[in-house]
Amino acid sequence: MASSSRTAGKIDSLMETASAALAKGDYFACERESLKAMELAHASTDWDRLARICMPLEEARRQKRLEAADIGVAGTLDSVDELLEMDTIAPGCWLFEPL
């Protein structure tokens, strides 16, 4: 079943916002809006739109990884609880080491 025009319009609007965020370098906003659009496209079985959403989402995630890697290793943690207890989280690549 194809997406209704109302849902398609909502997906397109979300992706316009995501594309603008990607162009500005706001990778977290791009990922957030892309995931919302992806959920709508999946729920409405709009496979064409779902496929087109993957590219900006992939690029936003790639850019986030590159920025984290450029900053270097920010620290190592051996539990998620340790991360949750931190007041602030420094940017960079965090390594999780199991006990």
Buried (B, 14 or more C-beta within 10 A) or exposed (E): EEBEEEBBEBBEEBBEBBBEBBEEEBBEBBBBBBBBBBBBBEEBEBEEBBEBBEEBBEBBBEBBEEBBEEEEEBEEBEEEEEEEEEEEEEEBBBEEEEE
